[in-house]
C-alpha cells in the first residue's frame, strides 16, 4: 500500500522560512513527476511546484525565486524549501506523486504565515 507522509508545516512570521518533506512508502513504479499543491480556505487547490523524473522544475509565478523543490530518489522523498514567506502563502500544502495512470496525495500539512 502506498502512503505519502508530509512533515515540516507550522507557524512562521512573514519573511521567515520553512522546509516541507514528503516521504513515500510502498512500491511506486513509473513516477513521472512529484509536486506540491496548496489550498487556502475557500480557494481552489493550486499548483505550487513540480519536479519531473528528468529533474526539470516548474513553479507558480507567485513563488518563483522564493521556493525551491527538490527530490531524493533513493529515499523516495520530495522537498519544498520555502523562503521569504508571505501571509498569502498560508494554506494547507499537499504533496503529489504522479505515474502514467495514478496520482497519490499526502495528508496535507498546515503552513501559516503571520504578518
TORKETOR-519002 format. One record per residue (C-alpha): chain; z negated, y negated, x negated. Coordinates in steps of 0.5 Angstrom, whole numbers, plus 500, padded with zeros to 3 digits. Layout:
% residues N
+----+-----+-----+-----+
| ch |  zz |  yy |  xx |
+----+-----+-----+-----+
|  A |   Z |   Y |   X |
...
+----+-----+-----+-----+
END
This chain:
% residues 115
+----+-----+-----+-----+
| ch |  zz |  yy |  xx |
+----+-----+-----+-----+
|  A | 500 | 500 | 500 |
|  A | 502 | 493 | 497 |
|  A | 497 | 488 | 497 |
|  A | 497 | 481 | 495 |
|  A | 490 | 477 | 493 |
|  A | 490 | 470 | 492 |
|  A | 485 | 466 | 488 |
|  A | 483 | 459 | 485 |
|  A | 483 | 455 | 491 |
|  A | 478 | 450 | 492 |
|  A | 476 | 442 | 493 |
|  A | 478 | 437 | 488 |
|  A | 479 | 430 | 487 |
|  A | 485 | 426 | 487 |
|  A | 488 | 426 | 480 |
|  A | 485 | 433 | 478 |
|  A | 488 | 440 | 477 |
|  A | 487 | 447 | 480 |
|  A | 490 | 453 | 478 |
|  A | 492 | 459 | 483 |
|  A | 493 | 466 | 482 |
|  A | 496 | 472 | 486 |
|  A | 496 | 479 | 484 |
|  A | 500 | 484 | 487 |
|  A | 497 | 491 | 487 |
|  A | 501 | 497 | 489 |
|  A | 508 | 499 | 488 |
|  A | 514 | 494 | 489 |
|  A | 521 | 495 | 487 |
|  A | 526 | 491 | 486 |
|  A | 523 | 484 | 486 |
|  A | 528 | 478 | 486 |
|  A | 523 | 472 | 487 |
|  A | 516 | 470 | 487 |
|  A | 514 | 464 | 490 |
|  A | 508 | 459 | 493 |
|  A | 508 | 456 | 500 |
|  A | 503 | 452 | 503 |
|  A | 502 | 450 | 511 |
|  A | 498 | 444 | 513 |
|  A | 494 | 444 | 520 |
|  A | 500 | 442 | 525 |
|  A | 505 | 443 | 520 |
|  A | 511 | 448 | 519 |
|  A | 510 | 452 | 513 |
|  A | 514 | 449 | 507 |
|  A | 516 | 452 | 500 |
|  A | 513 | 449 | 494 |
|  A | 516 | 453 | 488 |
|  A | 519 | 459 | 487 |
|  A | 521 | 463 | 480 |
|  A | 526 | 469 | 480 |
|  A | 527 | 475 | 476 |
|  A | 531 | 471 | 471 |
|  A | 525 | 466 | 471 |
|  A | 529 | 460 | 474 |
|  A | 525 | 456 | 478 |
|  A | 525 | 451 | 484 |
|  A | 521 | 446 | 486 |
|  A | 520 | 442 | 492 |
|  A | 521 | 435 | 491 |
|  A | 514 | 433 | 493 |
|  A | 511 | 437 | 487 |
|  A | 516 | 436 | 481 |
|  A | 513 | 434 | 475 |
|  A | 506 | 436 | 477 |
|  A | 506 | 443 | 479 |
|  A | 508 | 449 | 474 |
|  A | 510 | 456 | 477 |
|  A | 510 | 462 | 472 |
|  A | 509 | 469 | 472 |
|  A | 507 | 475 | 468 |
|  A | 511 | 481 | 470 |
|  A | 506 | 486 | 466 |
|  A | 501 | 484 | 471 |
|  A | 505 | 483 | 477 |
|  A | 502 | 476 | 478 |
|  A | 505 | 469 | 480 |
|  A | 501 | 463 | 478 |
|  A | 501 | 456 | 480 |
|  A | 499 | 450 | 476 |
|  A | 497 | 444 | 480 |
|  A | 496 | 437 | 476 |
|  A | 495 | 430 | 478 |
|  A | 493 | 433 | 485 |
|  A | 494 | 428 | 491 |
|  A | 491 | 428 | 498 |
|  A | 498 | 430 | 501 |
|  A | 497 | 437 | 497 |
|  A | 492 | 439 | 502 |
|  A | 494 | 445 | 505 |
|  A | 493 | 453 | 505 |
|  A | 497 | 456 | 500 |
|  A | 500 | 463 | 500 |
|  A | 504 | 467 | 495 |
|  A | 510 | 471 | 497 |
|  A | 514 | 476 | 493 |
|  A | 521 | 478 | 496 |
|  A | 525 | 484 | 495 |
|  A | 532 | 485 | 498 |
|  A | 529 | 488 | 504 |
|  A | 522 | 486 | 505 |
|  A | 517 | 480 | 504 |
|  A | 510 | 480 | 502 |
|  A | 505 | 475 | 503 |
|  A | 498 | 473 | 500 |
|  A | 492 | 472 | 505 |
|  A | 492 | 464 | 503 |
|  A | 487 | 460 | 499 |
|  A | 485 | 453 | 501 |
|  A | 486 | 447 | 497 |
|  A | 483 | 441 | 499 |
|  A | 484 | 434 | 495 |
|  A | 480 | 428 | 497 |
|  A | 481 | 421 | 496 |
+----+-----+-----+-----+
END
